Amino acid sequence: MSKRRNKAVSWLMIAVFSLVIFCSSAFIITHAEHDCDGEDCSICMELAKLHKTLHELGTAVAGAIILTLMTCIIAIPCKMTASSHSAHTTLISLKVELLD
């Protein structure tokens, strides 16, 4: 995928997550003190689903942050080690003159 397409997909995902969080929060706020019809109240069921969705999104975001940090913690020392050791040493890179 091109960098431009990756950016577009990233922005789209951010927009979707933001929209889900905003709409869920708005529904919870507007229906927090509704008149409950009883045991099979559809609003109460929706509120429970939205609470679960917000909780799962929060857990997913925390997991993604931890995964990103762990990747950086592991990748930075590996890159430093790899860059300090030259993998390809050739006669040309050592500037050896080949005279016959």
Biopython code that builds the backbone (N, CA, C, O; Angstrom):
import numpy as np
from Bio.PDB.StructureBuilder import StructureBuilder

atoms = [
    (1, "MET", "N", (0.841, -1.182, 0.000)),
    (1, "MET", "CA", (0.000, 0.000, 0.000)),
    (1, "MET", "C", (0.885, 1.244, 0.000)),
    (1, "MET", "O", (1.964, 1.251, 0.593)),
    (2, "SER", "N", (0.432, 2.260, -0.649)),
    (2, "SER", "CA", (1.200, 3.489, -0.686)),
    (2, "SER", "C", (1.021, 4.268, 0.616)),
    (2, "SER", "O", (0.086, 4.034, 1.381)),
    (3, "LYS", "N", (1.932, 5.183, 0.839)),
    (3, "LYS", "CA", (1.875, 5.985, 2.065)),
    (3, "LYS", "C", (0.601, 6.822, 2.114)),
    (3, "LYS", "O", (0.005, 7.008, 3.175)),
    (4, "ARG", "N", (0.200, 7.315, 0.965)),
    (4, "ARG", "CA", (-1.005, 8.144, 0.907)),
    (4, "ARG", "C", (-2.247, 7.338, 1.294)),
    (4, "ARG", "O", (-3.128, 7.820, 2.006)),
    (5, "ARG", "N", (-2.288, 6.094, 0.802)),
    (5, "ARG", "CA", (-3.431, 5.229, 1.113)),
    (5, "ARG", "C", (-3.421, 4.835, 2.587)),
    (5, "ARG", "O", (-4.477, 4.771, 3.218)),
    (6, "ASN", "N", (-2.223, 4.565, 3.149)),
    (6, "ASN", "CA", (-2.111, 4.243, 4.570)),
    (6, "ASN", "C", (-2.612, 5.391, 5.426)),
    (6, "ASN", "O", (-3.317, 5.172, 6.411)),
    (7, "LYS", "N", (-2.253, 6.614, 5.058)),
    (7, "LYS", "CA", (-2.720, 7.779, 5.812)),
    (7, "LYS", "C", (-4.240, 7.902, 5.746)),
    (7, "LYS", "O", (-4.896, 8.193, 6.747)),
    (8, "ALA", "N", (-4.788, 7.676, 4.551)),
    (8, "ALA", "CA", (-6.238, 7.781, 4.381)),
    (8, "ALA", "C", (-6.959, 6.738, 5.233)),
    (8, "ALA", "O", (-7.967, 7.041, 5.872)),
    (9, "VAL", "N", (-6.441, 5.513, 5.240)),
    (9, "VAL", "CA", (-7.060, 4.452, 6.040)),
    (9, "VAL", "C", (-6.936, 4.780, 7.533)),
    (9, "VAL", "O", (-7.868, 4.552, 8.303)),
    (10, "SER", "N", (-5.786, 5.313, 7.931)),
    (10, "SER", "CA", (-5.595, 5.684, 9.343)),
    (10, "SER", "C", (-6.572, 6.764, 9.763)),
    (10, "SER", "O", (-7.191, 6.669, 10.823)),
    (11, "TRP", "N", (-6.714, 7.787, 8.939)),
    (11, "TRP", "CA", (-7.661, 8.855, 9.273)),
    (11, "TRP", "C", (-9.101, 8.347, 9.304)),
    (11, "TRP", "O", (-9.903, 8.782, 10.130)),
    (12, "LEU", "N", (-9.419, 7.430, 8.403)),
    (12, "LEU", "CA", (-10.765, 6.858, 8.388)),
    (12, "LEU", "C", (-11.030, 6.072, 9.676)),
    (12, "LEU", "O", (-12.106, 6.182, 10.266)),
    (13, "MET", "N", (-10.047, 5.283, 10.106)),
    (13, "MET", "CA", (-10.201, 4.517, 11.350)),
    (13, "MET", "C", (-10.348, 5.445, 12.555)),
    (13, "MET", "O", (-11.168, 5.192, 13.437)),
    (14, "ILE", "N", (-9.566, 6.506, 12.595)),
    (14, "ILE", "CA", (-9.686, 7.479, 13.680)),
    (14, "ILE", "C", (-11.076, 8.094, 13.680)),
    (14, "ILE", "O", (-11.685, 8.259, 14.736)),
    (15, "ALA", "N", (-11.576, 8.434, 12.500)),
    (15, "ALA", "CA", (-12.907, 9.031, 12.399)),
    (15, "ALA", "C", (-13.990, 8.059, 12.861)),
    (15, "ALA", "O", (-14.925, 8.454, 13.558)),
    (16, "VAL", "N", (-13.866, 6.792, 12.475)),
    (16, "VAL", "CA", (-14.865, 5.795, 12.871)),
    (16, "VAL", "C", (-14.853, 5.590, 14.385)),
    (16, "VAL", "O", (-15.907, 5.589, 15.020)),
    (17, "PHE", "N", (-13.655, 5.417, 14.967)),
    (17, "PHE", "CA", (-13.573, 5.236, 16.412)),
    (17, "PHE", "C", (-14.120, 6.455, 17.156)),
    (17, "PHE", "O", (-14.838, 6.314, 18.146)),
    (18, "SER", "N", (-13.778, 7.653, 16.674)),
    (18, "SER", "CA", (-14.270, 8.881, 17.314)),
    (18, "SER", "C", (-15.782, 8.972, 17.221)),
    (18, "SER", "O", (-16.447, 9.362, 18.182)),
    (19, "LEU", "N", (-16.325, 8.614, 16.068)),
    (19, "LEU", "CA", (-17.776, 8.659, 15.882)),
    (19, "LEU", "C", (-18.485, 7.659, 16.796)),
    (19, "LEU", "O", (-19.511, 7.984, 17.393)),
    (20, "VAL", "N", (-17.948, 6.456, 16.907)),
    (20, "VAL", "CA", (-18.547, 5.445, 17.789)),
    (20, "VAL", "C", (-18.523, 5.911, 19.238)),
    (20, "VAL", "O", (-19.523, 5.796, 19.947)),
    (21, "ILE", "N", (-17.393, 6.433, 19.674)),
    (21, "ILE", "CA", (-17.277, 6.908, 21.061)),
    (21, "ILE", "C", (-18.218, 8.079, 21.300)),
    (21, "ILE", "O", (-18.897, 8.126, 22.326)),
    (22, "PHE", "N", (-18.270, 9.033, 20.358)),
    (22, "PHE", "CA", (-19.134, 10.197, 20.527)),
    (22, "PHE", "C", (-20.610, 9.806, 20.547)),
    (22, "PHE", "O", (-21.354, 10.249, 21.422)),
    (23, "CYS", "N", (-21.039, 8.979, 19.590)),
    (23, "CYS", "CA", (-22.454, 8.592, 19.525)),
    (23, "CYS", "C", (-22.861, 7.743, 20.728)),
    (23, "CYS", "O", (-23.964, 7.902, 21.251)),
    (24, "SER", "N", (-21.982, 6.847, 21.169)),
    (24, "SER", "CA", (-22.289, 6.028, 22.340)),
    (24, "SER", "C", (-22.435, 6.904, 23.577)),
    (24, "SER", "O", (-23.367, 6.737, 24.362)),
    (25, "SER", "N", (-21.516, 7.828, 23.739)),
    (25, "SER", "CA", (-21.575, 8.722, 24.897)),
    (25, "SER", "C", (-22.811, 9.612, 24.845)),
    (25, "SER", "O", (-23.455, 9.838, 25.869)),
    (26, "ALA", "N", (-23.144, 10.116, 23.665)),
    (26, "ALA", "CA", (-24.326, 10.965, 23.529)),
    (26, "ALA", "C", (-25.598, 10.197, 23.865)),
    (26, "ALA", "O", (-26.476, 10.727, 24.547)),
    (27, "PHE", "N", (-25.710, 8.958, 23.398)),
    (27, "PHE", "CA", (-26.897, 8.152, 23.699)),
    (27, "PHE", "C", (-26.992, 7.870, 25.195)),
    (27, "PHE", "O", (-28.075, 7.945, 25.776)),
    (28, "ILE", "N", (-25.867, 7.549, 25.812)),
    (28, "ILE", "CA", (-25.873, 7.271, 27.253)),
    (28, "ILE", "C", (-26.277, 8.507, 28.032)),
    (28, "ILE", "O", (-27.054, 8.416, 28.982)),
    (29, "ILE", "N", (-25.755, 9.665, 27.638)),
    (29, "ILE", "CA", (-26.081, 10.907, 28.344)),
    (29, "ILE", "C", (-27.550, 11.263, 28.187)),
    (29, "ILE", "O", (-28.202, 11.642, 29.160)),
    (30, "THR", "N", (-28.080, 11.145, 26.974)),
    (30, "THR", "CA", (-29.469, 11.555, 26.746)),
    (30, "THR", "C", (-30.487, 10.585, 27.350)),
    (30, "THR", "O", (-31.603, 10.990, 27.674)),
    (31, "HIS", "N", (-30.118, 9.313, 27.504)),
    (31, "HIS", "CA", (-31.068, 8.329, 28.014)),
    (31, "HIS", "C", (-30.700, 7.798, 29.401)),
    (31, "HIS", "O", (-31.164, 6.731, 29.802)),
    (32, "ALA", "N", (-29.880, 8.533, 30.118)),
    (32, "ALA", "CA", (-29.422, 8.060, 31.427)),
    (32, "ALA", "C", (-30.582, 7.945, 32.424)),
    (32, "ALA", "O", (-30.628, 6.998, 33.209)),
    (33, "GLU", "N", (-31.499, 8.880, 32.399)),
    (33, "GLU", "CA", (-32.617, 8.863, 33.353)),
    (33, "GLU", "C", (-33.939, 8.726, 32.606)),
    (33, "GLU", "O", (-34.781, 9.623, 32.641)),
    (34, "HIS", "N", (-34.110, 7.592, 31.931)),
    (34, "HIS", "CA", (-35.346, 7.350, 31.201)),
    (34, "HIS", "C", (-36.350, 6.622, 32.101)),
    (34, "HIS", "O", (-35.996, 6.106, 33.161)),
    (35, "ASP", "N", (-37.598, 6.595, 31.657)),
    (35, "ASP", "CA", (-38.629, 5.853, 32.379)),
    (35, "ASP", "C", (-38.573, 4.402, 31.916)),
    (35, "ASP", "O", (-38.971, 4.077, 30.797)),
    (36, "CYS", "N", (-38.077, 3.549, 32.782)),
    (36, "CYS", "CA", (-37.886, 2.139, 32.444)),
    (36, "CYS", "C", (-39.244, 1.430, 32.384)),
    (36, "CYS", "O", (-40.089, 1.616, 33.260)),
    (37, "ASP", "N", (-39.445, 0.605, 31.326)),
    (37, "ASP", "CA", (-40.698, -0.105, 31.129)),
    (37, "ASP", "C", (-40.753, -1.419, 31.890)),
    (37, "ASP", "O", (-41.812, -2.039, 31.979)),
    (38, "GLY", "N", (-39.648, -1.841, 32.426)),
    (38, "GLY", "CA", (-39.650, -3.104, 33.149)),
    (38, "GLY", "C", (-38.431, -3.933, 32.811)),
    (38, "GLY", "O", (-37.358, -3.414, 32.502)),
    (39, "GLU", "N", (-38.632, -5.236, 32.879)),
    (39, "GLU", "CA", (-37.515, -6.155, 32.725)),
    (39, "GLU", "C", (-36.952, -6.182, 31.300)),
    (39, "GLU", "O", (-35.739, -6.301, 31.125)),
    (40, "ASP", "N", (-37.801, -6.075, 30.292)),
    (40, "ASP", "CA", (-37.354, -6.126, 28.896)),
    (40, "ASP", "C", (-37.300, -4.735, 28.267)),
    (40, "ASP", "O", (-37.779, -4.539, 27.150)),
    (41, "CYS", "N", (-36.731, -3.790, 28.965)),
    (41, "CYS", "CA", (-36.638, -2.414, 28.468)),
    (41, "CYS", "C", (-35.563, -2.340, 27.385)),
    (41, "CYS", "O", (-34.402, -2.674, 27.623)),
    (42, "SER", "N", (-35.965, -1.900, 26.197)),
    (42, "SER", "CA", (-35.009, -1.849, 25.068)),
    (42, "SER", "C", (-33.926, -0.796, 25.295)),
    (42, "SER", "O", (-32.785, -0.972, 24.866)),
    (43, "ILE", "N", (-34.280, 0.286, 25.962)),
    (43, "ILE", "CA", (-33.289, 1.328, 26.231)),
    (43, "ILE", "C", (-32.236, 0.824, 27.213)),
    (43, "ILE", "O", (-31.049, 1.103, 27.049)),
    (44, "CYS", "N", (-32.665, 0.090, 28.223)),
    (44, "CYS", "CA", (-31.706, -0.470, 29.188)),
    (44, "CYS", "C", (-30.760, -1.468, 28.513)),
    (44, "CYS", "O", (-29.570, -1.517, 28.826)),
    (45, "MET", "N", (-31.303, -2.261, 27.582)),
    (45, "MET", "CA", (-30.445, -3.209, 26.857)),
    (45, "MET", "C", (-29.430, -2.477, 25.981)),
    (45, "MET", "O", (-28.265, -2.870, 25.912)),
    (46, "GLU", "N", (-29.875, -1.409, 25.311)),
    (46, "GLU", "CA", (-28.958, -0.620, 24.484)),
    (46, "GLU", "C", (-27.897, 0.068, 25.343)),
    (46, "GLU", "O", (-26.729, 0.131, 24.957)),
    (47, "LEU", "N", (-28.297, 0.577, 26.495)),
    (47, "LEU", "CA", (-27.329, 1.200, 27.395)),
    (47, "LEU", "C", (-26.271, 0.195, 27.849)),
    (47, "LEU", "O", (-25.091, 0.533, 27.936)),
    (48, "ALA", "N", (-26.685, -1.024, 28.134)),
    (48, "ALA", "CA", (-25.730, -2.066, 28.540)),
    (48, "ALA", "C", (-24.773, -2.391, 27.395)),
    (48, "ALA", "O", (-23.575, -2.566, 27.619)),
    (49, "LYS", "N", (-25.299, -2.472, 26.157)),
    (49, "LYS", "CA", (-24.433, -2.737, 24.997)),
    (49, "LYS", "C", (-23.434, -1.604, 24.784)),
    (49, "LYS", "O", (-22.267, -1.848, 24.476)),
    (50, "LEU", "N", (-23.894, -0.367, 24.948)),
    (50, "LEU", "CA", (-23.002, 0.775, 24.749)),
    (50, "LEU", "C", (-21.926, 0.842, 25.825)),
    (50, "LEU", "O", (-20.775, 1.164, 25.530)),
    (51, "HIS", "N", (-22.287, 0.543, 27.060)),
    (51, "HIS", "CA", (-21.285, 0.493, 28.131)),
    (51, "HIS", "C", (-20.227, -0.565, 27.809)),
    (51, "HIS", "O", (-19.033, -0.336, 27.997)),
    (52, "LYS", "N", (-20.676, -1.723, 27.324)),
    (52, "LYS", "CA", (-19.752, -2.798, 26.972)),
    (52, "LYS", "C", (-18.850, -2.373, 25.811)),
    (52, "LYS", "O", (-17.648, -2.640, 25.834)),
    (53, "THR", "N", (-19.420, -1.710, 24.792)),
    (53, "THR", "CA", (-18.641, -1.241, 23.645)),
    (53, "THR", "C", (-17.576, -0.245, 24.070)),
    (53, "THR", "O", (-16.424, -0.344, 23.647)),
    (54, "LEU", "N", (-17.957, 0.715, 24.906)),
    (54, "LEU", "CA", (-16.987, 1.711, 25.370)),
    (54, "LEU", "C", (-15.888, 1.062, 26.199)),
    (54, "LEU", "O", (-14.723, 1.446, 26.098)),
    (55, "HIS", "N", (-16.255, 0.078, 27.018)),
    (55, "HIS", "CA", (-15.259, -0.614, 27.825)),
    (55, "HIS", "C", (-14.281, -1.387, 26.939)),
    (55, "HIS", "O", (-13.073, -1.361, 27.175)),
    (56, "GLU", "N", (-14.805, -2.077, 25.918)),
    (56, "GLU", "CA", (-13.945, -2.845, 25.014)),
    (56, "GLU", "C", (-13.043, -1.942, 24.190)),
    (56, "GLU", "O", (-11.882, -2.279, 23.957)),
    (57, "LEU", "N", (-13.559, -0.794, 23.742)),
    (57, "LEU", "CA", (-12.721, 0.143, 22.996)),
    (57, "LEU", "C", (-11.596, 0.675, 23.875)),
    (57, "LEU", "O", (-10.461, 0.818, 23.420)),
    (58, "GLY", "N", (-11.907, 0.963, 25.114)),
    (58, "GLY", "CA", (-10.880, 1.434, 26.043)),
    (58, "GLY", "C", (-9.818, 0.389, 26.280)),
    (58, "GLY", "O", (-8.635, 0.718, 26.362)),
    (59, "THR", "N", (-10.213, -0.853, 26.391)),
    (59, "THR", "CA", (-9.272, -1.942, 26.579)),
    (59, "THR", "C", (-8.422, -2.147, 25.326)),
    (59, "THR", "O", (-7.221, -2.395, 25.424)),
    (60, "ALA", "N", (-9.038, -2.045, 24.160)),
    (60, "ALA", "CA", (-8.301, -2.215, 22.903)),
    (60, "ALA", "C", (-7.269, -1.107, 22.721)),
    (60, "ALA", "O", (-6.150, -1.365, 22.278)),
    (61, "VAL", "N", (-7.640, 0.116, 23.060)),
    (61, "VAL", "CA", (-6.707, 1.238, 22.927)),
    (61, "VAL", "C", (-5.528, 1.055, 23.884)),
    (61, "VAL", "O", (-4.378, 1.281, 23.509)),
    (62, "ALA", "N", (-5.816, 0.648, 25.112)),
    (62, "ALA", "CA", (-4.736, 0.420, 26.077)),
    (62, "ALA", "C", (-3.820, -0.701, 25.602)),
    (62, "ALA", "O", (-2.600, -0.597, 25.731)),
    (63, "GLY", "N", (-4.385, -1.761, 25.061)),
    (63, "GLY", "CA", (-3.579, -2.860, 24.537)),
    (63, "GLY", "C", (-2.719, -2.426, 23.362)),
    (63, "GLY", "O", (-1.565, -2.840, 23.251)),
    (64, "ALA", "N", (-3.266, -1.600, 22.488)),
    (64, "ALA", "CA", (-2.502, -1.111, 21.340)),
    (64, "ALA", "C", (-1.347, -0.224, 21.787)),
    (64, "ALA", "O", (-0.259, -0.278, 21.213)),
    (65, "ILE", "N", (-1.583, 0.587, 22.806)),
    (65, "ILE", "CA", (-0.521, 1.453, 23.322)),
    (65, "ILE", "C", (0.591, 0.611, 23.930)),
    (65, "ILE", "O", (1.768, 0.875, 23.688)),
    (66, "ILE", "N", (0.236, -0.391, 24.709)),
    (66, "ILE", "CA", (1.243, -1.262, 25.325)),
    (66, "ILE", "C", (2.023, -2.015, 24.254)),
    (66, "ILE", "O", (3.245, -2.128, 24.346)),
    (67, "LEU", "N", (1.334, -2.532, 23.239)),
    (67, "LEU", "CA", (2.003, -3.253, 22.151)),
    (67, "LEU", "C", (2.971, -2.339, 21.400)),
    (67, "LEU", "O", (4.078, -2.753, 21.059)),
    (68, "THR", "N", (2.558, -1.105, 21.144)),
    (68, "THR", "CA", (3.424, -0.150, 20.460)),
    (68, "THR", "C", (4.659, 0.170, 21.288)),
    (68, "THR", "O", (5.771, 0.208, 20.762)),
    (69, "LEU", "N", (4.466, 0.399, 22.576)),
    (69, "LEU", "CA", (5.608, 0.695, 23.449)),
    (69, "LEU", "C", (6.574, -0.485, 23.525)),
    (69, "LEU", "O", (7.789, -0.295, 23.471)),
    (70, "MET", "N", (6.049, -1.690, 23.650)),
    (70, "MET", "CA", (6.914, -2.865, 23.716)),
    (70, "MET", "C", (7.686, -3.055, 22.406)),
    (70, "MET", "O", (8.858, -3.432, 22.427)),
    (71, "THR", "N", (7.036, -2.797, 21.274)),
    (71, "THR", "CA", (7.708, -2.900, 19.992)),
    (71, "THR", "C", (8.850, -1.891, 19.894)),
    (71, "THR", "O", (9.937, -2.215, 19.416)),
    (72, "CYS", "N", (8.593, -0.660, 20.352)),
    (72, "CYS", "CA", (9.647, 0.361, 20.325)),
    (72, "CYS", "C", (10.783, -0.001, 21.267)),
    (72, "CYS", "O", (11.952, 0.180, 20.926)),
    (73, "ILE", "N", (10.456, -0.504, 22.437)),
    (73, "ILE", "CA", (11.484, -0.864, 23.406)),
    (73, "ILE", "C", (12.370, -1.981, 22.857)),
    (73, "ILE", "O", (13.574, -1.997, 23.115)),
    (74, "ILE", "N", (11.793, -2.904, 22.113)),
    (74, "ILE", "CA", (12.573, -4.012, 21.550)),
    (74, "ILE", "C", (13.277, -3.585, 20.262)),
    (74, "ILE", "O", (14.420, -3.981, 20.034)),
    (75, "ALA", "N", (12.629, -2.792, 19.424)),
    (75, "ALA", "CA", (13.169, -2.464, 18.110)),
    (75, "ALA", "C", (14.350, -1.496, 18.184)),
    (75, "ALA", "O", (15.301, -1.643, 17.416)),
    (76, "ILE", "N", (14.318, -0.532, 19.067)),
    (76, "ILE", "CA", (15.384, 0.473, 19.123)),
    (76, "ILE", "C", (16.731, -0.154, 19.462)),
    (76, "ILE", "O", (17.703, 0.109, 18.754)),
    (77, "PRO", "N", (16.839, -0.978, 20.518)),
    (77, "PRO", "CA", (18.152, -1.602, 20.774)),
    (77, "PRO", "C", (18.591, -2.548, 19.650)),
    (77, "PRO", "O", (19.781, -2.642, 19.350)),
    (78, "CYS", "N", (17.634, -3.249, 19.030)),
    (78, "CYS", "CA", (17.992, -4.147, 17.930)),
    (78, "CYS", "C", (18.541, -3.359, 16.747)),
    (78, "CYS", "O", (19.507, -3.781, 16.111)),
    (79, "LYS", "N", (17.936, -2.231, 16.454)),
    (79, "LYS", "CA", (18.406, -1.408, 15.345)),
    (79, "LYS", "C", (19.777, -0.833, 15.651)),
    (79, "LYS", "O", (20.633, -0.772, 14.768)),
    (80, "MET", "N", (19.997, -0.410, 16.891)),
    (80, "MET", "CA", (21.300, 0.134, 17.267)),
    (80, "MET", "C", (22.377, -0.941, 17.159)),
    (80, "MET", "O", (23.487, -0.665, 16.703)),
    (81, "THR", "N", (22.059, -2.149, 17.572)),
    (81, "THR", "CA", (23.017, -3.251, 17.484)),
    (81, "THR", "C", (23.307, -3.594, 16.034)),
    (81, "THR", "O", (24.460, -3.820, 15.668)),
    (82, "ALA", "N", (22.290, -3.634, 15.218)),
    (82, "ALA", "CA", (22.466, -3.980, 13.805)),
    (82, "ALA", "C", (23.252, -2.905, 13.070)),
    (82, "ALA", "O", (24.062, -3.221, 12.200)),
    (83, "SER", "N", (23.026, -1.643, 13.405)),
    (83, "SER", "CA", (23.729, -0.574, 12.697)),
    (83, "SER", "C", (25.186, -0.464, 13.143)),
    (83, "SER", "O", (26.018, 0.043, 12.391)),
    (84, "SER", "N", (25.507, -0.924, 14.340)),
    (84, "SER", "CA", (26.885, -0.845, 14.804)),
    (84, "SER", "C", (27.758, -1.924, 14.174)),
    (84, "SER", "O", (28.974, -1.752, 14.085)),
    (85, "HIS", "N", (27.174, -3.017, 13.740)),
    (85, "HIS", "CA", (27.908, -4.097, 13.078)),
    (85, "HIS", "C", (27.622, -4.041, 11.588)),
    (85, "HIS", "O", (26.473, -4.134, 11.157)),
    (86, "SER", "N", (28.668, -3.891, 10.821)),
    (86, "SER", "CA", (28.504, -3.838, 9.378)),
    (86, "SER", "C", (28.244, -5.256, 8.857)),
    (86, "SER", "O", (29.066, -6.151, 9.049)),
    (87, "ALA", "N", (27.141, -5.448, 8.225)),
    (87, "ALA", "CA", (26.762, -6.770, 7.745)),
    (87, "ALA", "C", (27.513, -7.136, 6.465)),
    (87, "ALA", "O", (27.789, -8.310, 6.219)),
    (88, "HIS", "N", (27.838, -6.144, 5.662)),
    (88, "HIS", "CA", (28.484, -6.398, 4.384)),
    (88, "HIS", "C", (29.835, -5.702, 4.342)),
    (88, "HIS", "O", (29.913, -4.501, 4.086)),
    (89, "THR", "N", (30.879, -6.444, 4.589)),
    (89, "THR", "CA", (32.216, -5.892, 4.432)),
    (89, "THR", "C", (32.829, -6.525, 3.197)),
    (89, "THR", "O", (33.098, -7.726, 3.158)),
    (90, "THR", "N", (33.038, -5.709, 2.211)),
    (90, "THR", "CA", (33.633, -6.170, 0.964)),
    (90, "THR", "C", (34.968, -5.478, 0.786)),
    (90, "THR", "O", (35.310, -4.556, 1.527)),
    (91, "LEU", "N", (35.705, -5.925, -0.185)),
    (91, "LEU", "CA", (36.987, -5.292, -0.465)),
    (91, "LEU", "C", (36.815, -3.840, -0.892)),
    (91, "LEU", "O", (37.654, -2.993, -0.585)),
    (92, "ILE", "N", (35.750, -3.563, -1.585)),
    (92, "ILE", "CA", (35.495, -2.190, -2.020)),
    (92, "ILE", "C", (35.139, -1.312, -0.831)),
    (92, "ILE", "O", (35.611, -0.179, -0.739)),
    (93, "SER", "N", (34.300, -1.826, 0.096)),
    (93, "SER", "CA", (33.956, -1.022, 1.270)),
    (93, "SER", "C", (35.156, -0.821, 2.183)),
    (93, "SER", "O", (35.209, 0.163, 2.922)),
    (94, "LEU", "N", (36.120, -1.737, 2.145)),
    (94, "LEU", "CA", (37.352, -1.589, 2.917)),
    (94, "LEU", "C", (38.408, -0.787, 2.158)),
    (94, "LEU", "O", (39.493, -0.531, 2.679)),
    (95, "LYS", "N", (38.086, -0.393, 0.932)),
    (95, "LYS", "CA", (38.942, 0.418, 0.057)),
    (95, "LYS", "C", (40.286, -0.262, -0.188)),
    (95, "LYS", "O", (41.348, 0.349, -0.063)),
    (96, "VAL", "N", (40.211, -1.508, -0.531)),
    (96, "VAL", "CA", (41.410, -2.270, -0.858)),
    (96, "VAL", "C", (41.670, -2.146, -2.351)),
    (96, "VAL", "O", (40.768, -2.349, -3.164)),
    (97, "GLU", "N", (42.890, -1.815, -2.706)),
    (97, "GLU", "CA", (43.253, -1.723, -4.117)),
    (97, "GLU", "C", (43.681, -3.097, -4.609)),
    (97, "GLU", "O", (44.509, -3.771, -3.997)),
    (98, "LEU", "N", (43.111, -3.477, -5.697)),
    (98, "LEU", "CA", (43.454, -4.775, -6.289)),
    (98, "LEU", "C", (44.394, -4.534, -7.469)),
    (98, "LEU", "O", (43.950, -4.267, -8.585)),
    (99, "LEU", "N", (45.678, -4.632, -7.211)),
    (99, "LEU", "CA", (46.670, -4.392, -8.251)),
    (99, "LEU", "C", (47.241, -5.721, -8.721)),
    (99, "LEU", "O", (47.556, -6.597, -7.916)),
    (100, "ASP", "N", (47.367, -5.855, -10.017)),
    (100, "ASP", "CA", (47.978, -7.070, -10.580)),
    (100, "ASP", "C", (49.409, -6.800, -10.926)),
    (100, "ASP", "O", (50.105, -7.690, -11.413)),
]
sb = StructureBuilder()
sb.init_structure("model")
sb.init_model(0)
sb.init_chain("A")
sb.init_seg("    ")
for serial, (resi, resn, name, xyz) in enumerate(atoms, 1):
    if name == "N":
        sb.init_residue(resn, " ", resi, " ")
    sb.init_atom(name, np.array(xyz, "f"), 0.0, 1.0, " ", f" {name:<3s}", serial, name[0])
structure = sb.get_structure()
